[in-house]
Amino acid sequence: MARRGAAALALALGLLAVALARVGAQGAALQAPDYYVQETWSREPYYARPEPEPEPFSPPLPAGTGNGEREPRPPESRPPKTATKPKKAPKRERLAPEAPPPGKNSSRKGVRTKSSEKAASDDHSVPVARDEVREGCPPLGLETLKITDFQLHASTSKRYGLGAHRGRLNIQAGINENDFYDGAWCAGRNDLHQWIEVDARRLTKFTGVITQGRNSLWLSDWVTSYKVMVSNDSHTWVTVKNGSGDMIFEGNSEKEIPVLNELPVPMVARYIRINPRSWFDNGSICMRMEILGCPLPDPNNYYHRRNEMTTTDDLDFKHHNYKEMRQLMKVVNEMCPNITRIYNIGKSHQGLKLYAVEISDHPGEHEVGEPEFHYMAGAHGNEVLGRELMLLLLQFLCQEYLAGNPRIVHLVEETRIHILPSLNPDGYEKAYEGGSELGGWSLGRWTHDGIDINNNFPDLNTLLWEAEDRQNLPRKVPNHYIAIPEWFLSENATVAVETRAVIAWMEKIPFVLGGNLQGGELVVAYPYDMVRSLWKTQEHSPTPDDHVFRWLAYSYASTHRLMTDARRRVCHTEDFQKEDGTVNGASWHTVAGSLNDFSYLHTNCFELSIYVGCDKYPHESELPEEWENNRESLIVFMEQVHRGIKGMVRDAHGKGIPNAIISVEGVNHDIRTASDGDYWRLLNPGEYVVTAKAEGFTSSTKNCMVGYDMGATRCDFTLSKTNLARIREIMEKFGKQPVSLPARRLKLRGRKRRQRGGRANT
């Protein structure tokens, strides 16, 4: 018995010694106790070999930084992946059980290159399962700001605006590239000792690196090759190997197209460091980047569990190409046939139908007194988040209606909702081919014929403002329903077919409120989008309904999880916190011919641009969190269509009068009734003097009170025909032309004057 106990004790001591030796080989100073637990879960042979001595940086300095020539590129460099020649992504490859990233599958195209397969197979000292190399990991979140500024560090930087915190994939520089908001991390010196690193704050299986050059209008700075190193304590570093030597990854050949390099073998560590080895001849060490990695399970770390976003909604969280989008619409229609209808408003340049889904208790018909609302997304094809949010909203409304959610049931029964998820499907298909990380900032933004839909509408602002500025006006200039110029309607005009389809759609349906979802920022922009002073590029240019637009914008921003958070980091260069996550479009940057301005000046619709995320094309794993960020805002904004006044304008016989003008005293912008005589006028709470008038009818004025409770105030009008209109009707009934009374009076007055003049002469 004693012998057995001694043997057991010896075995335990032996296992302890082995464990201690293994821990020592993995890095001396692990930061948190739970990292020891995580390390045992990893199947990666990280630090399987003795740690090499830190490499002395003895190669000659690059040209322009001192004596000597640039370090030659090693022959083992492998070609990187770029957005210009993507490969198809494997179908739903599963990740290893020990490190599943959130989400269903990666949207990156061509996750693996032949050279990485060869490098992995040639390195006989690091045995890795073939399936394990194939798996793809999502981005850590440099672009989406999940990685905070405090997690980014660099050896040196030229100045604060070029610090490590600016080294994020697709980050955009300010117009002046000033000290605070520049377009990359740039090292303070051009030598081989420079580096930028990311602290993942937990053990992570790193699988790849994506790089760009500096975003700049005037400068050309990018890194052409680099090394990758990993560490558990930020002091002892291991360089990624290719066989027996350090692997040199091929970087960028220009500054905007992202380049993906995969590690030949996934590396498990907390820190990852990029060490530039060569750079553009006439430039500096500057780069933007994203790191691909799967965080290892961390059940003991309360900090990460508390900050992880989950959703209970059972929705299809994935990126949908055109065919998948149509299929999803069909599934929703089959689930909720009584409240949904699929239709198209036209075709794209490439012939793809622009599908919309109507959600209403009576789909296919306009119900008198029921307001019409629309969401549209994808005017810029590469701003994909809005498109996916629209598809998620379709599913959500259908599911919640079937479940009897009283809020959703009331919304569907009292509103006619139209959702157009993809206004520029041609551009989206280009962006989809590039993928969520390799598409860059502009791939797929424009239509197939190179037009930016968002700025492709007729400029009605100039027509209105020039007419208002003239002094010798024969009559008052209309402040609404401004006609589209003839040149815009000609076939030779540079107008996208998608733009014409939207215009026809908005002229056909009496929309009251609409939101067009865009990406690349977190803010709600309201009109005017064009400055009134021609010599300015930024100027606050409010509409007559500025108070209403501010409320509408704030209703979305204030219910978004991040837009009004004063602690959040700005996406690129603009801080919108001074207006609580909202901005007047013209005070941000002027745009002529915007959708928002056109909608306001040509139709009854109040349109706003909703920028739903810093990352235009987030990874699929980010979609559940982005849905949670925007879900409440999407619903609250739709509910605002029921704020203000509504009613009917009828004649004495009770028949609705179409195109009757509704004017609000003190607001120099009118609206018109729909074909049935019903109208909706968005207003903030308060008391208003409202006038209804129509050609051939006497006008009618009422005081209408708008309360704070949700629901528009009913304010109906009955108009009587004028005497002239009655006479005209009678004369037309008997086939005679009506007598113009004012003209007859003038003729009689002239005759009397002549008679008086004749008497005086005699």
C-alpha positions in Angstrom: 0.0 0.0 0.0 2.8 2.4 0.9 4.6 1.4 -2.3 1.4 2.2 -4.3 1.0 5.6 -2.5 4.7 6.4 -3.2 4.2 5.5 -6.9 1.2 7.7 -7.2 3.0 10.6 -5.6 5.9 10.1 -7.9 3.6 10.0 -10.9 1.9 13.2 -9.7 5.2 14.9 -9.2 6.3 13.8 -12.7 3.2 15.2 -14.3 3.6 18.4 -12.4 7.2 18.7 -13.6 6.1 18.1 -17.2 3.4 20.7 -16.9 5.7 23.2 -15.4 8.2 22.6 -18.2 5.6 23.1 -20.8 4.4 26.3 -19.2 7.9 27.6 -19.1 8.3 26.9 -22.8 5.2 28.8 -23.6 6.4 32.1 -22.2 7.4 33.1 -18.8 4.8 35.7 -17.8 1.2 34.9 -18.7 -1.1 37.7 -17.7 -4.1 36.1 -16.2 -4.7 32.7 -14.4 -7.4 31.6 -16.9 -4.8 31.6 -19.8 -3.3 28.5 -18.3 -6.7 26.8 -18.7 -7.1 28.1 -22.2 -3.7 26.8 -23.3 -4.6 23.2 -22.5 -7.7 23.5 -24.7 -5.6 24.5 -27.8 -4.5 21.8 -30.2 -2.1 24.1 -31.8 1.6 23.2 -31.5 2.5 26.7 -30.4 6.0 27.0 -29.0 6.5 23.3 -29.7 10.1 24.1 -30.5 12.6 25.9 -28.3 12.1 29.7 -28.5 14.8 31.2 -30.8 16.9 34.1 -29.7 15.5 37.5 -30.7 16.7 38.3 -34.1 19.2 41.2 -34.2 18.1 43.8 -36.8 21.4 43.8 -38.7 20.3 44.0 -42.4 21.2 47.2 -44.2 18.7 50.1 -44.0 16.4 50.8 -47.0 17.4 53.5 -49.5 16.7 57.0 -48.3 17.2 56.2 -44.6 20.9 56.1 -44.5 23.8 54.2 -46.1 23.2 51.0 -47.8 20.5 49.6 -50.0 17.0 48.2 -49.4 16.8 44.7 -48.1 16.2 42.4 -51.1 12.9 40.4 -51.1 13.5 36.8 -50.1 12.7 34.2 -52.7 10.3 32.4 -50.4 7.8 35.2 -50.4 4.4 34.0 -51.5 1.9 36.0 -53.5 -0.8 37.6 -51.4 -4.5 37.7 -52.0 -5.9 41.0 -53.3 -9.4 42.2 -54.0 -8.7 42.2 -57.7 -8.5 38.4 -58.1 -10.6 36.9 -55.4 -11.3 33.2 -55.1 -14.6 31.7 -54.1 -15.1 30.9 -50.5 -15.5 27.3 -49.4 -19.1 26.5 -48.5 -19.7 26.8 -44.8 -16.5 25.3 -43.5 -16.7 24.5 -39.8 -14.2 25.8 -37.4 -12.4 23.6 -34.9 -14.5 23.0 -31.7 -12.0 24.8 -29.5 -12.3 28.2 -31.2 -15.6 28.8 -33.0 -16.0 32.4 -34.0 -19.5 33.9 -33.7 -21.6 33.7 -36.8 -22.2 31.0 -39.4 -19.6 31.3 -42.1 -17.0 33.7 -43.4 -17.9 36.1 -46.2 -14.2 36.5 -47.3 -13.5 35.1 -50.7 -10.5 32.9 -51.3 -9.4 32.5 -47.7 -6.5 30.4 -48.7 -3.7 30.5 -51.3 -1.8 27.7 -52.9 1.5 29.0 -51.5 0.2 28.8 -48.0 -0.7 25.2 -48.5 2.7 24.5 -49.8 4.4 26.3 -46.9 2.4 24.3 -44.4 3.2 21.0 -46.1 6.9 21.8 -46.5 7.4 22.7 -42.8 7.8 19.1 -41.5 8.7 20.3 -37.9 5.2 21.7 -37.3 2.6 19.0 -37.9 -0.8 20.6 -38.4 -4.0 18.8 -39.6 -5.0 19.8 -43.1 -8.6 20.6 -42.1 -7.3 22.9 -39.4 -5.4 25.0 -42.0 -8.5 25.3 -44.1 -10.6 26.9 -41.4 -11.1 30.7 -41.5 -11.3 33.1 -38.6 -13.2 36.4 -38.5 -11.5 39.8 -38.1 -10.6 40.8 -34.6 -12.4 44.1 -35.1 -9.9 46.8 -35.9 -12.2 48.2 -38.6 -15.4 47.8 -36.5 -13.7 49.4 -33.5 -14.1 46.3 -31.3 -10.4 46.6 -30.9 -10.0 49.8 -28.8 -7.2 52.3 -29.3 -5.6 51.1 -26.1 -5.1 47.7 -27.7 -2.9 49.1 -30.5 0.7 50.0 -30.0 3.6 50.9 -32.2 7.4 51.4 -32.0 7.2 55.0 -33.1 4.9 57.4 -35.0 5.3 60.6 -37.0 2.8 62.4 -34.9 -0.4 61.8 -33.0 -2.7 61.7 -36.0 -0.5 59.0 -37.5 -0.4 56.9 -34.3 -1.1 53.2 -33.9 -4.8 54.0 -33.2 -5.1 55.1 -36.9 -3.7 51.8 -38.3 -7.2 50.4 -38.9 -8.3 48.8 -42.2 -10.3 51.2 -44.4 -10.0 54.2 -42.0 -10.4 57.4 -43.8 -8.3 60.6 -43.4 -9.8 64.0 -42.9 -9.9 66.5 -45.8 -6.9 68.3 -44.5 -5.2 65.2 -43.1 -4.6 67.2 -39.9 -2.8 66.2 -36.8 -5.7 64.3 -35.2 -7.3 62.4 -38.1 -4.9 61.0 -40.6 -5.2 57.9 -42.8 -2.9 55.3 -41.3 -0.2 54.4 -38.8 3.1 55.9 -40.0 6.4 55.1 -38.2 8.5 57.9 -37.0 11.6 56.5 -38.8 12.0 54.4 -41.9 14.1 51.5 -40.7 13.7 47.8 -40.0 13.1 48.3 -36.3 9.6 49.6 -36.7 6.5 47.6 -35.7 2.8 47.9 -34.9 1.1 45.4 -32.6 -2.4 44.3 -31.4 -3.2 43.1 -27.9 -6.1 40.7 -28.3 -6.4 40.7 -24.4 -7.0 36.9 -24.5 -5.5 33.9 -26.1 -6.4 34.0 -29.8 -5.6 31.7 -32.7 -4.2 34.1 -35.3 -4.7 33.0 -38.9 -4.1 36.0 -41.2 -3.3 39.6 -41.7 -4.9 42.1 -44.1 -3.0 45.3 -45.0 -3.5 48.6 -46.8 -1.4 51.7 -47.4 -2.1 55.2 -46.2 -5.4 56.9 -47.1 -4.2 60.2 -48.5 -5.0 62.5 -51.4 -1.4 63.6 -51.9 1.0 61.1 -50.5 1.9 57.5 -51.6 2.9 55.5 -48.5 2.6 51.7 -48.1 4.5 48.7 -46.9 5.6 46.2 -49.6 6.7 43.3 -47.3 6.7 42.5 -43.6 7.3 39.9 -40.9 4.7 38.6 -38.4 5.5 37.8 -34.7 3.4 36.6 -31.8 3.9 36.7 -28.1 2.1 35.9 -24.8 3.7 38.6 -22.7 4.7 41.3 -25.3 8.4 40.8 -24.3 9.4 37.5 -25.8 8.4 37.2 -29.5 8.3 34.3 -31.9 8.5 35.1 -35.6 6.3 33.2 -38.0 8.5 30.7 -39.9 8.5 29.3 -43.4 10.5 26.1 -43.2 13.7 27.0 -41.3 13.7 30.7 -41.9 11.6 33.7 -41.0 8.7 34.2 -43.4 8.5 37.4 -45.3 5.0 38.3 -46.4 4.4 40.3 -49.5 2.5 43.5 -48.8 0.8 46.1 -50.9 1.5 47.4 -54.3 -0.7 50.5 -53.9 -2.4 52.2 -51.0 -6.1 51.3 -51.2 -6.6 47.6 -52.3 -6.5 45.4 -49.3 -4.1 42.4 -49.4 -4.7 39.3 -47.3 -1.8 37.0 -46.2 -2.6 33.9 -44.3 -0.2 32.4 -41.8 1.1 29.0 -43.0 0.2 27.6 -39.6 -2.3 29.2 -37.1 -0.5 30.7 -34.1 -2.0 30.8 -30.6 -1.0 33.9 -28.6 -2.3 37.1 -27.0 -0.2 39.6 -29.0 0.6 39.9 -32.7 3.1 42.2 -34.2 3.7 43.4 -37.8 7.3 44.3 -38.6 7.7 46.1 -42.0 10.7 44.9 -44.0 10.4 47.1 -47.2 8.2 49.9 -48.4 7.4 52.0 -51.4 10.6 53.7 -52.8 9.3 57.2 -52.6 7.2 56.8 -49.5 7.3 56.0 -45.8 6.4 53.1 -43.5 2.6 53.6 -43.3 -0.1 50.9 -43.1 -3.7 50.1 -42.1 -4.5 46.6 -41.2 -6.9 44.0 -39.9 -6.0 40.8 -38.0 -7.9 37.5 -38.5 -8.2 35.4 -35.5 -10.5 33.1 -33.4 -10.6 34.0 -29.7 -10.2 30.9 -27.7 -12.9 29.9 -25.2 -12.6 32.0 -22.1 -15.3 31.0 -19.5 -13.5 32.4 -16.6 -12.9 35.9 -17.9 -15.9 38.0 -16.8 -14.8 41.0 -18.7 -15.2 39.4 -22.1 -18.4 37.5 -21.2 -20.0 40.8 -20.0 -19.2 42.6 -23.3 -20.2 39.8 -25.7 -23.4 40.7 -27.6 -25.9 37.9 -28.3 -29.4 38.0 -29.8 -32.4 35.8 -29.1 -34.0 36.5 -32.5 -34.0 33.4 -34.7 -33.0 35.1 -38.0 -30.8 34.3 -40.9 -27.6 36.1 -40.0 -25.6 35.8 -43.2 -24.7 37.7 -46.3 -27.1 37.1 -49.2 -26.2 37.4 -52.8 -28.9 38.4 -55.3 -30.3 34.9 -55.7 -30.3 34.3 -52.0 -32.0 37.6 -51.3 -34.9 36.7 -53.7 -35.2 33.3 -52.0 -35.4 34.8 -48.6 -38.1 37.2 -49.7 -40.0 34.3 -51.1 -39.7 32.4 -47.8 -41.0 35.4 -45.8 -43.9 35.8 -48.3 -44.8 32.1 -47.8 -44.6 32.5 -44.0 -46.8 35.6 -44.0 -48.8 35.6 -47.2 -51.6 37.7 -45.7 -49.4 40.7 -44.9 -46.6 40.6 -47.5 -46.3 41.2 -51.2 -43.2 41.1 -53.4 -43.0 43.4 -56.4 -40.2 45.2 -58.3 -39.9 48.9 -59.1 -37.7 48.4 -62.2 -34.4 46.9 -63.3 -30.7 47.7 -62.8 -28.3 48.5 -65.6 -27.4 44.7 -65.8 -31.1 43.7 -65.9 -31.5 42.6 -62.2 -34.9 43.4 -60.9 -35.1 45.9 -58.0 -37.3 43.9 -55.6 -39.3 45.4 -52.8 -41.5 43.8 -50.2 -44.7 45.4 -49.0 -45.9 44.7 -45.4 -49.5 45.6 -44.6 -52.7 44.1 -43.5 -54.1 44.7 -47.0 -51.0 44.3 -49.3 -51.4 45.7 -52.8 -53.7 48.5 -52.0 -53.6 52.0 -50.5 -55.9 52.3 -47.6 -57.5 55.7 -47.1 -56.1 57.3 -44.0 -53.2 54.9 -43.7 -49.7 56.4 -44.1 -47.1 54.9 -46.4 -43.5 54.4 -45.2 -40.4 53.1 -46.9 -36.9 51.9 -46.1 -34.4 51.5 -48.9 -30.7 50.4 -48.8 -27.8 49.6 -51.0 -27.7 52.8 -53.1 -24.0 52.3 -52.7 -23.6 48.6 -53.5 -20.7 48.1 -51.1 -22.5 49.4 -48.1 -23.8 46.0 -47.3 -24.9 46.3 -43.6 -28.0 48.3 -44.5 -29.1 45.6 -47.0 -28.7 42.8 -44.5 -30.6 44.8 -41.8 -33.5 45.2 -44.2 -33.6 41.5 -44.8 -33.4 40.8 -41.1 -36.2 43.4 -40.5 -38.4 41.5 -43.0 -38.0 38.3 -41.2 -38.5 39.9 -37.8 -41.7 41.7 -38.7 -43.2 38.5 -40.1 -42.2 36.4 -37.1 -43.4 38.9 -34.5 -46.7 39.4 -36.4 -47.3 35.7 -36.4 -46.4 35.5 -32.7 -48.9 38.2 -31.9 -46.5 40.9 -30.7 -49.0 43.8 -30.1 -46.6 46.5 -31.0 -45.7 44.9 -34.4 -49.3 43.9 -35.1 -50.4 47.5 -34.5 -47.6 48.8 -36.7 -48.5 46.5 -39.6 -52.2 47.1 -39.4 -51.9 50.9 -39.2 -49.0 51.4 -41.7 -48.2 50.4 -45.2 -44.5 49.5 -45.1 -42.3 49.1 -48.2 -38.8 47.7 -47.9 -36.3 47.9 -50.8 -33.2 46.1 -49.6 -30.9 46.5 -52.7 -31.2 49.6 -54.9 -27.9 48.9 -56.6 -27.6 45.1 -57.0 -25.0 45.4 -59.7 -22.6 47.2 -57.4 -23.4 44.7 -54.6 -22.4 41.8 -56.7 -19.0 43.4 -57.3 -18.5 44.0 -53.6 -19.7 40.4 -52.8 -17.1 39.0 -55.0 -14.4 40.9 -53.1 -15.8 39.9 -49.7 -16.2 41.7 -46.5 -12.5 42.4 -45.8 -11.1 42.5 -49.3 -13.6 44.8 -51.0 -11.9 48.0 -49.9 -13.7 51.3 -49.4 -15.1 51.8 -52.8 -15.4 48.5 -54.8 -19.1 48.2 -55.8 -20.0 51.7 -54.6 -21.3 52.9 -58.0 -23.7 51.4 -60.5 -22.4 49.3 -63.4 -22.1 52.5 -65.5 -20.2 54.4 -62.8 -23.0 56.5 -61.3 -23.4 57.3 -57.6 -27.2 56.9 -57.2 -27.3 58.8 -53.9 -26.3 62.0 -55.8 -28.0 61.4 -59.1 -31.3 63.1 -58.5 -32.3 66.4 -60.1 -31.0 69.5 -58.3 -34.2 71.2 -57.2 -32.6 73.2 -54.5 -31.0 75.6 -57.0 -34.3 76.1 -58.8 -36.0 77.0 -55.6 -33.3 79.2 -54.2 -32.7 81.2 -57.4 -36.4 81.8 -57.8 -36.7 83.0 -54.2 -33.7 85.4 -54.6 -35.2 87.1 -57.6 -37.1 90.3 -56.7 -39.4 90.7 -59.8 -41.4 87.6 -59.4 -44.6 87.5 -61.3 -46.1 85.2 -58.7 -45.1 83.4 -55.5 -42.7 80.5 -56.1 -44.1 77.1 -55.0 -42.3 75.7 -52.0 -43.1 72.1 -52.8 -43.8 69.7 -55.7 -41.1 71.4 -57.7 -41.2 70.0 -61.2 -38.3 68.0 -62.6 -36.3 69.9 -65.2 -36.8 68.8 -68.8 -33.1 68.1 -69.4 -33.2 65.6 -66.6 -36.0 63.7 -68.3 -34.2 63.4 -71.7 -32.6 60.1 -72.7 -29.2 61.7 -73.1 -29.0 62.8 -69.4 -26.5 61.1 -67.2 -29.1 59.4 -65.1 -28.9 55.8 -63.9 -31.8 53.5 -64.7 -32.0 52.8 -61.0 -32.5 56.5 -60.2 -35.3 56.8 -62.7 -37.0 53.7 -61.1 -36.8 55.2 -57.7 -38.3 58.5 -58.9 -41.2 56.7 -60.6 -41.7 54.7 -57.4 -41.8 57.8 -55.2 -44.2 59.6 -57.6 -46.6 56.6 -57.7 -46.8 56.0 -53.9 -47.7 58.8 -51.5 -44.8 58.2 -49.0 -44.9 60.2 -45.8 -41.6 59.2 -44.3 -38.6 57.2 -45.5 -35.1 56.2 -44.5 -32.2 55.3 -46.8 -29.6 53.1 -45.0 -26.0 53.8 -45.8 -22.7 52.8 -44.2 -19.2 53.9 -43.2 -20.4 56.1 -40.4 -22.7 56.2 -37.3 -25.0 59.1 -37.7 -28.4 60.2 -39.1 -28.2 63.0 -41.7 -31.2 65.2 -42.5 -31.8 67.7 -45.3 -30.8 70.0 -46.8 -27.8 68.1 -48.1 -26.8 71.0 -50.3 -25.3 74.3 -49.2 -27.1 77.5 -50.2 -23.9 79.5 -50.5 -22.2 78.3 -53.7 -18.7 79.2 -52.5 -18.9 77.0 -49.4 -18.4 73.3 -49.0 -19.9 73.1 -45.5 -22.8 75.3 -44.2 -25.8 74.6 -42.0 -28.7 74.6 -44.5 -32.0 73.9 -42.7 -35.3 73.2 -44.3 -38.5 75.0 -43.2 -39.2 71.7 -41.3 -35.9 71.7 -39.5 -37.5 71.1 -36.1 -39.3 68.0 -37.5 -36.2 66.6 -39.2 -34.2 67.0 -36.0 -36.8 65.1 -34.1 -36.9 62.3 -36.7 -33.1 62.0 -36.8 -32.9 61.9 -33.0 -35.6 59.3 -32.7 -33.3 56.9 -34.6 -30.0 57.9 -33.1 -31.2 58.0 -29.5 -32.5 54.4 -29.6 -29.4 53.0 -31.3 -27.1 51.3 -28.9 -24.0 53.4 -29.9 -24.9 56.5 -31.9 -25.4 58.8 -28.8 -22.8 57.1 -26.6 -20.4 59.9 -25.8 -17.7 57.4 -24.9 -17.6 55.7 -28.3 -14.7 56.3 -30.6 -15.4 58.3 -33.8 -15.4 56.1 -36.9 -13.0 58.1 -39.0 -12.7 61.9 -38.5 -16.1 63.3 -37.6 -17.4 63.5 -34.1 -21.2 63.8 -34.2 -21.8 63.8 -30.4 -22.4 67.6 -30.3 -25.8 67.0 -32.0 -26.5 63.6 -30.3 -25.6 61.4 -33.3 -27.4 63.6 -35.9 -26.2 66.1 -38.5 -27.5 68.5 -41.1 -26.3 67.1 -44.4 -24.9 70.3 -45.8 -23.0 71.2 -42.6 -21.2 67.8 -43.0 -20.4 67.9 -46.7 -22.4 69.5 -49.5 -24.1 67.2 -52.1 -26.1 68.4 -55.1 -29.0 66.2 -56.3 -29.3 64.1 -53.2 -32.2 61.7 -52.6 -33.1 63.5 -49.3 -33.5 67.0 -50.9 -35.3 65.6 -54.0 -37.8 63.7 -51.9 -38.6 66.8 -49.8 -38.9 69.2 -52.7 -40.6 67.0 -55.2 -42.9 64.7 -53.1 -44.6 64.7 -49.7 -42.0 62.4 -48.2 -39.6 63.4 -45.5 -36.4 61.4 -46.2 -33.3 60.9 -44.0 -30.0 59.1 -44.5 -29.2 56.7 -41.8 -25.5 55.6 -41.5 -25.7 52.3 -39.6 -22.1 51.3 -39.0 -18.4 52.3 -39.3 -17.7 49.2 -41.3 -19.5 49.3 -44.6 -19.2 45.5 -45.1 -18.9 43.8 -41.7 -18.1 40.1 -41.4 -21.0 37.8 -41.0 -20.0 37.2 -37.4 -20.8 40.8 -36.7 -24.4 40.7 -38.0 -26.1 39.6 -34.8 -24.6 42.4 -32.9 -25.3 45.0 -35.6 -28.9 43.8 -35.6 -29.2 44.3 -31.9 -27.6 47.8 -32.3 -30.2 48.8 -34.9 -33.4 46.8 -34.2 -35.2 49.1 -31.8 -34.2 52.2 -33.9 -35.6 50.6 -37.1 -39.0 50.1 -35.4 -39.1 53.5 -33.6 -38.3 55.3 -36.8 -41.2 53.6 -38.6 -43.5 54.6 -35.8 -42.7 58.3 -36.3 -44.9 58.2 -39.5 -47.8 58.5 -37.1 -46.7 61.8 -35.6 -48.3 65.1 -36.6 -51.7 65.6 -38.2 -53.7 63.6 -40.8 -57.1 63.7 -42.3 -59.3 64.1 -45.4 -60.1 67.0 -47.6 -63.5 66.6 -49.1 -66.0 68.6 -51.2 -69.6 69.4 -50.1 -70.7 66.0 -51.4 -68.1 64.1 -49.3 -65.9 63.2 -52.2 -62.1 63.4 -51.6 -60.2 66.2 -53.3 -56.8 65.1 -54.8 -53.9 67.5 -54.9 -55.4 69.9 -52.3 -52.6 72.0 -50.7 -52.1 71.7 -46.9 -50.3 74.8 -45.5 -49.1 75.2 -41.9 -48.7 78.8 -40.7 -45.1 79.7 -40.1 -43.7 76.7 -42.1 -42.8 77.6 -45.7 -43.3 74.1 -47.0 -46.7 72.7 -48.1 -47.8 69.1 -48.9 -50.6 67.8 -51.0 -53.4 65.3 -50.6 -53.3 61.9 -52.2 -55.6 60.7 -55.0 -58.4 59.9 -52.5 -58.1 63.2 -50.7 -56.3 61.9 -47.6 -53.1 63.5 -46.3 -50.5 63.2 -43.5 -48.4 66.1 -42.3 -45.5 65.4 -40.0 -45.3 67.9 -37.1 -43.8 68.1 -33.6 -46.1 68.5 -30.6 -47.8 71.9 -30.5 -50.7 74.0 -31.8 -50.8 74.8 -35.5 -52.9 76.9 -37.8 -53.6 74.7 -40.8 -55.2 75.8 -44.1 -56.5 73.5 -46.9 -57.0 74.9 -50.4 -57.7 73.6 -53.8 -58.3 75.0 -57.2 -61.9 75.9 -57.7 -62.7 75.7 -53.9 -62.7 78.2 -51.1 -60.0 77.7 -48.6 -60.6 76.5 -45.1 -58.5 77.1 -42.0 -58.4 75.3 -38.6 -56.4 75.1 -35.4 -55.0 71.6 -35.1 -53.3 70.4 -31.9 -50.5 67.8 -31.9 -50.0 66.0 -28.6 -47.0 64.1 -27.2 -48.7 60.7 -27.4 -48.1 58.5 -30.4 -50.7 58.8 -33.1 -51.5 61.6 -35.5 -54.2 64.2 -34.7 -57.3 64.0 -37.0 -57.9 67.3 -38.8 -60.4 67.1 -41.7 -61.5 69.8 -44.1 -64.6 70.3 -46.2 -64.2 72.8 -49.0 -67.0 74.6 -50.9 -66.7 75.4 -54.6 -66.3 79.1 -55.5 -69.0 80.9 -57.4 -66.9 81.0 -60.5 -66.4 77.2 -60.3 -70.2 76.7 -59.9 -71.0 78.9 -62.9 -68.3 77.1 -65.0 -69.9 73.8 -64.1 -73.4 74.9 -65.1 -72.2 76.4 -68.4 -70.1 73.3 -69.2 -73.2 71.1 -68.5 -75.1 72.9 -71.2 -72.3 73.0 -73.7 -71.6 76.7 -73.3 -68.4 78.5 -72.3 -68.6 80.3 -68.9 -68.5 84.0 -68.8 -65.4 85.5 -67.2 -66.9 87.8 -64.5 -63.7 89.7 -63.8 -63.1 90.4 -67.5 -66.7 91.6 -67.9 -66.4 94.0 -65.0 -63.3 95.5 -66.4 -65.0 96.0 -69.8 -68.0 97.7 -68.2 -65.7 100.0 -66.2 -63.9 101.0 -69.4 -67.2 101.8 -71.1 -68.4 104.0 -68.2 -65.0 105.9 -68.2 -65.4 106.6 -72.0 -69.0 107.8 -71.5 -67.9 110.2 -68.7 -65.1 111.5 -70.8 -67.4 112.2 -73.7 -69.8 114.2 -71.5 -67.0 116.3 -70.1 -65.8 117.2 -73.6 -69.2 118.4 -74.6 
